């Protein structure tokens, strides 16, 4: 029953955040001034009161230890592009060389929100990615070293794996579907292989899946795996199912790679480390609980799978409606 409770707790978080939540902006520096132009999907700001003030209150720019003075700001809805666009002009007492940025959009949108800034100063450029794990960054307008790129991108992939309750819930569902350690290892390898394949191949194609489609597909992966556990407890080739479901989960990383411009290897490396740790965190205590409460373990698994089925379907219809 503890297994069912743990998965139920994670499932309850699903309605609180989108699996894919991103915004982007350009920052153009000219002397002692900088122009910041933000593009935020409209569905991210529907619940925000005084969106213009809130967004500008949750991003700051500093140079030389001095916070930039916001000279002007404006925001408007662009229904044709499905975006909320803002523009702000900042000024400093001296010419800007390095910009320190603090962004806490994840506090006012959804906890797994990712904000990407492309920065330009003449013929120099840089970029920074912000989320709950990395709310601060320094833009130095110089090409980062290979080590800096790897650490930043792999850390981003690691954090991305834990940014969604849905993704964590599915990993718990994967553990629930395994009928032993060897099968869990096989399911993990096949699932991650599917993720990597989708994340690498999809950006090379003309297809650009809509975030709503990806979120709905992820909801169905949870529901399908729950059906597999409930109705086909002895089914073979579950590894193939894990690989196919991994393809759908890889779509979210394909979108992330396309949006951020990160190289696939470090991001997927960080993702892989995070997912292995999460699966181990589920598997070890659940294995012990199953041995201790062996008499009720099958019933508890069915209860958990039933709840996962209902949650997956509810989430699917919620995302279609939203």
C-alpha positions in Angstrom: 0.0 0.0 0.0 3.0 2.3 0.6 3.8 1.8 -3.1 0.4 3.0 -4.1 0.6 6.0 -1.7 4.0 7.1 -3.1 2.8 7.0 -6.7 -0.5 8.6 -5.8 1.4 11.5 -4.2 3.4 12.1 -7.4 0.3 11.8 -9.5 -1.4 14.5 -7.5 1.3 16.9 -8.7 0.5 16.4 -12.4 -2.2 19.0 -12.7 0.1 21.6 -11.2 2.6 21.9 -14.1 3.1 21.4 -17.8 5.6 18.8 -18.8 7.0 21.3 -21.3 7.1 24.9 -20.2 9.5 27.3 -22.0 9.9 31.0 -22.8 12.7 32.7 -24.7 14.1 36.2 -25.1 16.7 38.3 -26.8 19.0 40.7 -24.9 20.8 43.2 -27.0 23.5 45.3 -25.4 24.6 48.6 -26.8 27.0 50.7 -24.7 25.4 51.3 -21.3 21.9 50.2 -22.5 20.3 46.8 -23.0 17.0 45.9 -24.7 15.3 42.8 -23.4 12.5 41.2 -25.6 10.6 38.4 -24.1 8.3 35.8 -25.8 6.1 33.9 -23.4 3.4 31.4 -24.5 0.0 32.8 -23.7 -1.1 29.7 -21.8 1.8 30.3 -19.3 0.4 33.7 -18.1 -3.3 32.9 -18.0 -3.2 32.6 -14.2 -0.8 35.5 -13.5 -2.3 38.6 -12.0 -0.7 41.8 -13.5 1.4 39.8 -15.8 3.5 42.7 -17.1 4.6 43.8 -13.6 5.0 40.2 -12.3 7.3 39.2 -15.1 9.6 42.2 -14.9 9.7 41.8 -11.1 11.0 38.3 -11.6 14.0 39.1 -13.8 16.9 41.4 -13.0 20.1 42.4 -14.9 23.2 43.6 -13.2 26.6 44.9 -14.5 29.6 45.7 -12.4 27.5 45.1 -9.3 24.9 47.7 -10.3 21.3 46.7 -11.1 20.1 48.0 -14.5 17.6 50.8 -14.3 14.4 49.9 -16.1 13.7 52.9 -18.3 10.7 51.6 -20.1 8.6 48.5 -20.3 5.6 47.2 -22.3 3.8 44.0 -22.9 1.1 42.9 -25.4 -0.7 39.8 -26.4 -0.1 38.4 -29.8 -3.0 35.9 -30.4 -1.8 35.1 -33.9 1.5 33.8 -32.6 0.0 32.5 -29.3 2.5 34.6 -27.4 2.7 37.3 -24.7 5.5 39.7 -25.8 7.3 42.1 -23.5 10.0 44.6 -24.1 12.2 46.4 -21.5 15.0 48.9 -21.8 17.7 49.0 -19.1 20.4 51.5 -18.4 23.7 51.5 -16.4 26.1 54.3 -15.4 28.9 52.8 -17.4 29.2 50.6 -20.6 28.2 47.0 -20.1 30.8 44.2 -20.4 29.4 41.4 -18.3 25.7 40.9 -17.4 24.6 39.0 -14.3 21.0 37.8 -14.7 18.6 36.4 -12.1 15.4 34.9 -13.4 12.7 33.4 -11.2 9.9 32.8 -13.8 9.5 29.3 -12.4 8.0 30.9 -9.3 5.2 32.6 -11.2 4.5 30.3 -14.1 5.1 26.6 -13.3 7.9 25.0 -11.3 9.5 23.4 -14.3 9.5 26.5 -16.4 12.7 27.0 -18.6 13.7 30.5 -19.8 16.3 30.9 -22.6 18.1 34.2 -23.2 20.0 34.9 -26.4 22.4 37.8 -25.8 24.1 40.0 -28.3 26.8 42.7 -28.1 27.9 43.8 -31.5 29.4 40.7 -33.2 29.7 38.9 -29.9 26.9 36.6 -28.5 26.2 34.3 -25.6 23.2 32.5 -24.2 21.9 31.4 -20.8 19.2 29.0 -19.6 17.3 29.5 -16.4 15.1 27.1 -14.4 14.4 26.2 -10.8 17.9 24.6 -10.5 19.7 27.4 -12.2 18.0 30.8 -11.5 21.2 32.8 -12.0 23.7 33.0 -14.8 26.5 35.3 -16.1 26.5 36.4 -19.7 30.1 37.3 -20.7 29.8 37.7 -24.4 32.6 35.2 -25.1 32.5 31.7 -26.4 32.3 29.3 -23.4 34.9 26.6 -23.0 34.1 23.0 -24.0 34.1 22.1 -20.3 31.7 24.9 -19.4 29.4 23.9 -22.2 29.4 20.2 -21.1 28.8 21.0 -17.4 26.0 23.5 -18.1 24.3 21.3 -20.6 24.6 18.0 -18.6 23.4 19.8 -15.5 20.5 21.2 -17.5 19.6 17.6 -18.7 19.8 16.3 -15.1 17.5 19.0 -13.8 15.2 18.6 -16.7 14.6 14.9 -15.8 13.4 16.0 -12.4 11.4 19.0 -13.5 8.2 17.2 -14.1 6.1 15.1 -11.7 4.8 13.3 -14.8 8.2 12.1 -15.9 9.0 10.9 -12.3 5.7 9.2 -12.1 6.3 7.3 -15.3 9.6 6.0 -14.0 7.8 4.8 -10.9 5.3 3.1 -13.2 8.2 1.5 -15.1 9.5 0.0 -11.8 6.0 -1.3 -11.1 5.9 -3.0 -14.5 9.2 -4.9 -14.0 8.9 -8.5 -12.7 12.4 -8.7 -11.4 15.7 -7.0 -11.4 16.8 -8.3 -14.8 13.6 -7.2 -16.4 13.9 -3.8 -14.7 17.4 -3.4 -16.1 16.1 -4.4 -19.6 13.1 -2.0 -19.4 15.3 0.8 -18.3 17.8 0.3 -21.1 15.1 0.0 -23.7 13.1 3.0 -22.4 16.2 5.3 -22.4 17.2 4.0 -25.8 13.8 5.1 -27.1 14.2 8.5 -25.5 17.6 9.1 -27.0 16.5 8.0 -30.4 13.6 10.4 -30.4 15.6 13.3 -28.9 18.4 12.9 -31.5 16.3 12.1 -34.7 13.3 14.4 -34.4 15.3 17.7 -34.5 16.8 16.5 -37.7 13.4 16.2 -39.4 10.9 18.9 -40.5 8.5 17.7 -37.8 8.1 20.1 -34.9 5.6 18.4 -32.5 3.4 20.8 -30.6 3.9 20.9 -26.8 0.2 20.0 -26.2 0.6 16.9 -28.4 3.7 15.8 -26.5 2.0 16.3 -23.1 -1.1 14.4 -24.2 1.1 11.6 -25.5 3.0 11.4 -22.2 -0.2 11.1 -20.3 -1.2 8.2 -22.5 2.1 6.4 -21.9 1.3 6.3 -18.2 -2.2 5.0 -18.9 -1.0 2.4 -21.4 1.6 1.0 -19.1 -0.9 0.8 -16.3 -3.3 -1.2 -18.6 -0.4 -3.5 -19.4 0.2 -4.2 -15.7 -3.5 -4.7 -15.0 -4.6 -6.8 -18.0 -1.4 -8.5 -19.2 0.6 -9.3 -16.0 2.4 -12.2 -17.8 2.9 -10.5 -21.2 6.2 -11.0 -22.9 8.3 -8.5 -24.7 7.5 -5.7 -22.3 10.9 -4.3 -23.2 9.5 -3.4 -26.7 6.7 -1.5 -25.0 9.2 0.4 -22.9 11.2 1.3 -26.0 8.1 2.6 -27.8 7.0 4.6 -24.8 10.5 6.0 -24.5 10.1 7.5 -28.0 7.2 9.6 -26.8 9.1 10.8 -23.7 12.1 11.6 -25.9 9.9 14.1 -27.8 10.0 16.5 -24.8 13.9 16.4 -24.9 13.8 16.9 -28.7 11.8 20.1 -28.1 14.2 21.1 -25.3 17.3 20.6 -27.5 15.7 22.5 -30.4 14.7 25.4 -28.2 18.0 25.7 -26.2 20.5 24.8 -29.0 22.4 22.5 -26.6 24.3 19.6 -28.0 22.4 16.3 -27.5 25.1 14.3 -25.8 25.7 16.3 -22.6 21.9 16.9 -22.1 21.0 13.3 -22.6 24.0 12.2 -20.4 22.6 14.3 -17.6 19.1 13.0 -18.3 20.4 9.4 -18.2 22.2 9.8 -14.8 19.1 11.4 -13.3 16.7 8.7 -14.5 18.9 5.9 -13.3 19.1 7.5 -9.9 15.3 8.0 -9.8 14.6 4.4 -10.9 17.0 3.1 -8.2 15.3 5.3 -5.6 12.0 3.7 -6.5 13.2 0.1 -6.9 15.3 -0.3 -3.8 12.6 0.6 -1.2 9.8 -1.0 -3.2 11.7 -4.3 -3.5 12.2 -4.4 0.3 8.5 -3.5 0.9 7.4 -6.2 -1.4 9.4 -8.8 0.5 8.2 -7.6 3.9 4.5 -7.3 2.8 4.6 -10.2 0.3 1.0 -11.3 1.0 -0.5 -7.9 -0.1 2.1 -6.9 -2.6 0.1 -8.1 -5.7 -3.1 -6.3 -4.5 -1.1 -3.2 -3.8 0.4 -3.3 -7.2 -3.0 -3.5 -8.8 -4.3 -0.6 -6.7 -1.3 1.5 -7.8 -1.7 0.5 -11.4 -5.4 1.4 -11.3 -4.7 4.8 -9.9 -2.0 5.3 -12.6 -4.6 4.4 -15.3 -7.1 6.9 -13.9 -4.5 9.6 -13.5 -3.0 9.1 -17.0 -6.4 9.4 -18.6 -7.5 12.3 -16.5 -4.3 14.1 -17.3 -4.7 13.3 -21.0 -8.2 14.9 -21.2 -7.1 17.8 -19.0 -4.3 18.7 -21.5 -6.6 18.3 -24.5 -9.0 20.7 -22.8 -6.4 23.3 -21.7 
